[in-house]
Amino acid sequence: MNPTTRVAESRGELPDGGPDPATPRGEVAFPTALAPVAEPERLPSVDVLRGVAVLGILLLNIVGMAMPDPAYWDPSGWGGDDGWNLRVWWINNVCFEGTMRALFSLLFGAGVLLFTGKGEAKGAGLSVADAWYRRTIWLFLFGLVHAYVLLWPGEILYAYGLMGMFLFPFRHASARRLALLGTALLLAGAALALYESRQALTLHAQATAADALEARGEDVPPELEKAREEWQAKAELMQPPPEAREEAVAAMQGGFFSAMRYRAGLTYWIHSEFHYRYAYFDVLSFMFIGMALFRWRIVQAERPGRWYGLMILIGYGLGIPLNWYETATSAASGFSLVTFYQMSVTYDLGRLLMVTGHIGVVMLLCRSGLLPGLRTGLAAVGRMALTNYLLQTVITTTLFVGFAQFGQWQRYELYALVLAIWAFQMVLSPLWLRRYHFGPMEWLWRSLIYLRAQPFRRSLAGRGECLA
């Protein structure tokens, strides 16, 4: 079976195996021009799931957009660690931490099969590879602008653009092989986390011994002094001292260029050292798993309802207790750095389980036909995922940098803003798609991918059918 047939069958289609009757004998038909997925070919469940991911990611990102580190992982560091401030940190940590990023990664992996399968089914040949790599290169460049100009160092487009280049050679791999690749990367990441945890515990023990010797007035051996310095460096990176946090707040409140200068260093670190240590285990693993889920027809909501019920039962039944244990242990330790390293070993297992449950819930919603207005809104947000993702950054950068609100809000207050942005995007996205084929960033991206301007504004006749 040739690749074109195999990809077409994976999408539930069969290409016409015979010659084009319009092509004279002895001549080769020119491949159908590549183009974005037509609206009747879209998968509503994938759009809904993408909408959930793009809205859900703001639950986590909002903390880094509005507060200095270590507020994200240590509520005692900024934003409040009691009352509703602590409660929302608990809810995020147990239910959502890492899962929305995982959903994005899963869907990006599924997207490579949708993108390349459509082109190969039309016989587009090598131009599919050209288009795919243009897609990832432009995403990489969008990520640089998002990070350095829109001032969001925690953005994911840079990583997706780089790691998306690894996916193309695996587009014909079996679901089993893809799932094994993703699982192997997750296990490798957990093994590295275990190694780093043991190293950190050893450093902490040596630093504690050095402090004890110094307190007794004894000489500290050079090896213990070196270990103490290394531990202090780790502690200052993960839990900056109060003066460093205040410096961050002052820089972020000092205007756009002040914030740009301050965040450039953090962005560079995330795009370099952090990226190569964490992103391939964190993101590429879920991209491969997403490709497998697409092959298994899971994210298309085509499996029996009992499959999704089982995903919910296993995902939440194991994931919530595990994440609860990690969160409770961290809180009981006073958010200590030692506990942070210890809990990192099971981090990916917890989010894999929770995202399994989340997918089960969304797919059952799509299969049920219930809440059509909610599904329509989520699907529209998902179809404009790039625009909505960047728009969230524009709104928060304007508020927290432009209006000098960085570091001024309580943690729980941020979620009133999250709800307002959700409502705005849930209303705006369907209205926009009634008039336009794409979101503005989706239009630009696709025009750059296909090397020609895509149709943008809808005709009056087509407006009523755009979300059907």
Secondary structure, 3 states (H helix, E strand, C coil): CCHHHHHHHHCCCCCCCCCCCCCCCCCCCCCCCCCCCCHHHCCHHHHHHHHHHHHHHHHHHHHHHHCCCCCCCCCCCCCCCCHHHHHHHHHHHHHHCCHHHHHHHHHHHHHHHHHHHHHHHCCCCHHHHHHHHHHHHHHHHHHHHHHHCCCCCCCCHHHHHHHHHHHHHHCCCCHHHHHHHHHHHHHHHHHHHHHHHHHHHHHHHHHHHHHHHHHCCCCCCHHHHHHHHHHHHHHHHHCCCHHHHHHHHHHHCCCHHHHHHHHHHHHHHHHHHHHHHHHHHHHHHHHHHHHHHHHCCCCCCCCCHHHHHHHHHHHHHHHHHHHHHHHHHHHHCCCCHHHHHHHHHHHHHHHHHHHHHHHHHHHHHHHHCCCHHHHHHHHHHHHCHHHHHHHHHHHHHHHHHHCCCCCCCCCCCHHHHHHHHHHHHHHHHHHHHHHECCCHHHHHHHHHHHCCCCCCECCHHHHHHCCC
